[in-house]
Amino acid sequence: MDNWIDIAALNDIPRLGARVVKTDTVDIAVFRTSTDGVFALKDECPHKKGPLSQGIVHDNTVTCPLHNWKIDLASGKAKAPDEGCTHSYPVKVENGRVYLGLIEQGGGDVEQLVSARA
């Protein structure tokens, strides 16, 4: 993927926390684990659309603040016994900076990020 956007310094995302990147179509939660793993998910639990960015991060999981659903940070899938999935986005860290992969939409247009809160 060649379309990466610099969204924050790694240190701007607290360990075991998240920051939200807003696009013109979706909010994306960018999470940081205790071991500096970085993941990006649609900021919406598949259960009742709770804000995952406000959940508790543990290991490679976030627990939804509304009903305690556990969501895998890498895949966006709910952990058993729950079922469902939220969209995951490509993310990488280089030289202490976090980059989010831009996603191509149906017509081939690239979704533009309009602002980032970090």
C-alpha positions in Angstrom: 0.0 0.0 0.0 1.4 3.3 -1.0 -1.2 5.6 0.5 -0.2 6.3 4.1 -1.0 9.3 6.1 1.0 10.4 9.1 -1.6 10.8 12.0 0.5 11.1 15.2 3.6 10.5 17.1 3.5 7.1 18.8 4.0 8.9 22.2 0.9 10.9 21.5 -1.2 7.8 21.9 -1.1 6.6 25.6 -0.1 3.0 26.3 -3.3 1.0 26.8 -5.3 3.9 25.3 -6.6 5.2 22.0 -7.0 8.3 19.9 -9.6 9.0 17.3 -9.0 9.9 13.6 -12.0 11.5 12.0 -12.7 11.1 8.3 -15.6 12.5 6.3 -17.3 9.1 6.6 -16.1 7.3 9.7 -14.3 7.7 13.0 -11.3 5.4 13.4 -9.9 4.5 16.8 -6.1 4.0 16.9 -5.0 1.9 19.8 -1.7 1.4 21.5 -1.0 -1.7 23.6 1.4 -2.0 26.6 4.1 -3.4 24.2 3.6 -0.5 21.7 1.6 -2.5 19.3 -0.6 -0.2 17.3 -4.0 -1.1 15.8 -6.8 0.8 14.0 -10.5 -0.1 14.1 -13.7 1.6 13.2 -14.7 3.4 16.5 -17.9 1.4 16.8 -18.6 -1.9 18.6 -20.5 -4.4 16.4 -23.0 -5.0 19.3 -24.6 -1.6 20.0 -22.2 0.8 18.3 -20.4 1.8 21.5 -17.3 3.9 21.1 -14.4 1.5 21.3 -11.9 4.3 21.7 -13.4 4.8 25.2 -12.9 1.1 26.1 -10.3 -0.6 28.2 -7.2 -1.9 26.2 -5.6 -5.2 27.5 -3.3 -7.5 25.6 -4.4 -7.2 22.0 -8.1 -6.6 23.0 -10.3 -3.7 23.7 -13.4 -4.1 25.9 -16.4 -2.0 24.8 -17.4 0.5 27.5 -21.2 -0.2 27.0 -21.6 -4.0 27.4 -18.2 -5.4 28.0 -17.8 -7.1 24.6 -14.2 -8.0 23.9 -12.9 -7.0 20.4 -9.7 -8.4 18.9 -7.6 -5.4 18.0 -5.9 -7.1 15.0 -9.0 -8.4 13.3 -11.9 -6.4 14.7 -13.7 -9.6 15.6 -15.7 -10.1 18.8 -14.3 -12.8 21.1 -16.5 -15.8 22.0 -19.2 -16.2 23.1 -20.0 -12.9 21.4 -20.2 -12.7 17.6 -19.7 -9.7 15.2 -17.0 -7.7 13.7 -15.9 -4.1 13.2 -13.7 -2.9 10.4 -10.0 -2.9 10.9 -7.6 -0.5 9.0 -3.9 -0.9 8.1 -1.6 0.9 10.4 2.2 1.1 10.8 4.9 2.8 12.9 8.0 4.2 11.4 10.6 6.4 13.2 8.2 7.0 16.1 5.4 8.1 13.8 2.0 6.3 13.3 0.7 6.0 9.8 -2.8 5.0 8.8 -3.4 3.3 5.4 -5.8 5.2 3.2 -8.6 3.0 2.0 -9.8 2.9 -1.6 -13.6 3.3 -1.8 -15.9 1.7 -4.4 -15.3 4.0 -7.3 -11.5 4.0 -6.8 -11.5 7.4 -5.0 -9.2 7.5 -2.0 -11.0 8.4 1.3 -9.5 11.6 2.5 -8.8 12.1 6.2 -10.2 15.5 7.3 -8.7 15.8 10.8 -6.9 13.8 13.5 -7.2 14.2 17.2 -4.1 12.9 18.9 
